[in-house]
Amino acid sequence: MGAADPEDHAGLCDHVAIAVRQAGSLALQTFRANPKSWIKGKSSPVSEADLAVDALLRERLLGLRDAGWLSEETEDDPARLDRKEVWVVDPIDGTRAYLAGSPDWTISVALVSGGRPVLGVLYAPVTDELFLGLAGKSATRNGLRIQTTPGDGLAGASFSGAKRRLDSLATIEPRIEAKPRVSSLALRLARVASGALDGTFTAPDSHDWDLAAADLLVHEAGGALTTLTGESLIYNRPDPVHAALLAAGRKRHAVLLGLIRDRIGDFA
C-alpha cells in the first residue's frame, strides 16, 4: 500500500493494527521456545525475536507512511530529527518477560508528529489485547472504548511499580493497594488507561519507544502521563530518554502531584 493521506490517521491506524498483529504472530513463533538471546549495553536483554519483529515492522510501517524511524532495536539515525513525522517502535517491550515465558510483553508502535503521538497501537499477543489510540478522538481495547478510573481518592486505589516508590506512596496513604509490577512499561500504562490500575510511577531512563503509544492511550482515555513536576512529554528529541514519571486519571494525577511536590526525591 502507498503512503496514506497525511491527515488520515484513522485510516492509517487500521493498517498499522494489521501490521502489529502480524508482528505479534511472528513473536509468538519463538515465545517459550528458547529463542537466541544476548545482552546489549550494560544489562538490557535482546532476542532474535526482537530483531525479527523490528525488521517486519520497519518494512510494513515505512510502506504505509514515509516517516522518520526510531526503534529500540535499530541504530539511531539523526535524520529523524528533521522529519515532520516519526515512527517510534518497541518491537518487544518487556523482553525479560518474553524470555521468561511471562505474558506481560507487548509490541508498541506510535506515529509522532510535532513532538507528540498522533497514533498509537499497542498489542499484547499472549492475551490478544489490541489497544488503539488516535489523538483527539479515542482510545480502545479490542474495539471498546477505555477510560481511566474517575475520582481523586487514594484510599483503596491500585498502583503498580517499583516497590520503593509504592512504599513511599504508602507513607502518604497507607490504604493504597499495591499490585504486582507489570514487566512491560507500555502495558502497565495501558492498564492505567483501561482502568485496571488507578496509577503508576515509572523509574527514570525510560525511552520514547517505551512510552509514546501508551502515553496517547492514557491521554485519550482521560488520564495524564507527565514528569513528577507535571510537564508533558516531548518525543523525537536528540536524546529520547525521560525522567521519572507519573500516570493516573486526571483528577487523581493532580492530587498526586500536589502530595509529592515536597518529596519528589522519594519517587524519582
N, C-alpha and C positions, 0 to 999 in steps of 0.2 A: 504494500500500500504506500502511496506517496505521502508527502507531508500534509498534515491536516491544516485547516484554516487556523490562523494564529489565535483567534478568539474562541474557537470551538473546543473548549476544554472538556465539555460534557461528552461530545462525540469521541474525542481522543481518549478519555478515561475508559470507555468501554473497550477500546483496542488495547490499552495498557493492561487492563484487567486480564484479558486473554493471554497476553504475553507473560504476565506474572504467574498465572495459573500454570502455564507451560513450564515456567522455571520451577515452580513447586513440584510438578511431576518429575522433573529431572532430578531435583534434590532428593526426592523420596526413593529414587532408584538405589542410592547408596546409603540411605538412612538405616541405622542399625545393621550395617553390612561391613563394618570395619574399613571405611574409606581411608585412603592415604592422608596423613596429616603431618604438620610440622609447625614449628614456632617461628613467627616473624617478629622482628624488633626484639623487645625485651621479654615479652611474655604472652603475646597475642597468638592464639592458635589459628591456623588456616588449613583448609582441607581441599582435596581435589574437587569436591562438590562446590565449594565457594568459587573456584576459578571457572568451573563449567557453567554455573549459573550466571556468573558475571559475563562470560562470553556470549551466552544466549541472549541475555538482556541487552547487551550493547548492540548486537545485531538487530534485535527486534525494535528497540526503542528509537535508535537513530534512524531506522527505516520509517518510523511513524512521524518523527519530528527532528529536523536537523537542528541540534542544540549543542551546547557545551556538555561536557561529561565529567562527573565527579563520583568516583566509586571507591569503596574501601579496598577493593582488590585490583585497581588499575593505577599505574603510576600517574601522579597528578600532572596535568598539563595546564600551565598558567594561561593558556589561550582561553580557558573557560571564563576568565575574569572579564573578557571583552565581549562575551556573548550576552544577548538580551535574555535568553532562556538557557537553563542548565538542567540536565537530568542529574539527580542526586540519588545514588543507588547503594543499598547494602544487600549484596547477593544472599547472604545468610546472616541475619542479626541474631546472635546467640549461638555462635559456632561451638562454644563449650557444651551447651545443652545438646546441640545436634550430635556432637561426637559421643556424648554420654548416653544417647538414646532417649533423652527427655523431649517432650512435645513442645517445650517453650522456646521455639525459634521461629523466625519469620523472614519473609522476603519483603524488602521495603524499597519503594520507588516513589520519588516526588519530582515534579517539574517545578523549578524555581524561576520566578521572574521578578526582577526588581528587588532581589534580596529576600523574598518571601515565597512560600509554596503556594501554587495555584491549583495543583492537582496532586493527590496523594493516593497511593494504592499500597495496602499492607495485607499480606497473605500469610496465614498460619496453616501450612499444608496438613499437618497431622490432625488437627481438629477441623479442617476445611472451613476456616473463617476468613472471609474476604471483606476487608474494610476499605471503603472508598470515601474520599473527601474532595470536594470542589469548593474553592474559595467563594464565599458569599452565597453559597447555595445549600449544602447539606453534608452530613456525614452519615454513612450507613454501615451496617454489618449484615452481610448476606441479604442485601436488598432492603432491610428495615432500618429506619432512622434510629440513630442512637443519641443519647443525651447524658451529659454529666449529671451527677446527683445534685439536687437542689439544696438550699439551706446553707447556713453558715456555722452550724454547730460542730464541735469536735468530739463530744462525748458519744461514744459508740461508732464514730467514723472509722472507716477501714483505710489503712495505709500500707504500702509495700515499699521496701527499700532496704538500704544497709542498716544493720542493727544499731550502729552508733547513732544514726540520725533519728531512727524511731525511738531510741531511748531518750534522746534529747527532747523530742516532742512529748514523750510521756511525762517528763518532768514539768511540762506546762499543763498538760491534760492527761492524767493517768488513765482515763477511761477510753482512750483510743483503742482500736482493735488492730493489732499488728498482724499482717498477713505474710505468708512466705514470699520471699523475694522472687520476682519473675526474671529469669535469666536474660531474656531479650528486653532491652530497654524500650524498643519500639512497641513491643507487645504490652509491656507494663503501662505505657502511656495510652495505648489503645484501650486497656482495661479501665483507665480513668475516663476516657472518652465515652465508653459504653455504660458507665455507671457500676461496673463490677468492683471498682475501687473508688474510694472517695478522694484519694490524693496520693501523691508520691513525691519524695525528694530524690534527686539524682546527684551522683558524685560529679565532681569536675572532670574535665577532659573527655567528655562525650564529643562526637563529631557530627557534622552536618548529616551524614548518611544514617546515623542512629536516630535522628530527630525529625528531619524535615517532613516526612509523610505523617508521622504521628502528631507533630505539632499542629498540622492542619486539621487532623481529626479532632483533637482536643478543642481547638478554637471553634470549629463548625458545630461541635456538639454542645456548645455553651460554656466551655471552660477556658482556662488560661494556662499557658506554659511560659514562664518567664525566669529571669535570673532571681536570686534571692532579694534583690532590691527592686524588682518589678519591671525590668526592662524586657521588651520583646526581643526575640532572637532574629538576627540578620544572617542570611545564608549566602553562600558563594563569596566569601571573603578570601583574601590570600591565605590566611591560616584558619581552616574550618573547624576550630576547636572552641568549646564552650565551657563556661564556668558551671558551678553547681546550680541546679535548677529546682523549681517547684511547679507542680501541676495539680490542679483541682478545679472544681466548678467555680465560677467567677466569684460568688459571694464568699465561699469558704476560702478561696485563694486570697481574697482581700484581707480576711481576718487573719490568716496565717502570716501574711507579710507583716502585718502590724505586730503580731505576737513575737516574731523572731527578729524584729528590727534591731534590738539591742543585744542580740546574741547570735548574730549571723555566723560567727566562727564555729559554733556548735553544729552547724548544718552544712558548712562549706566543705 
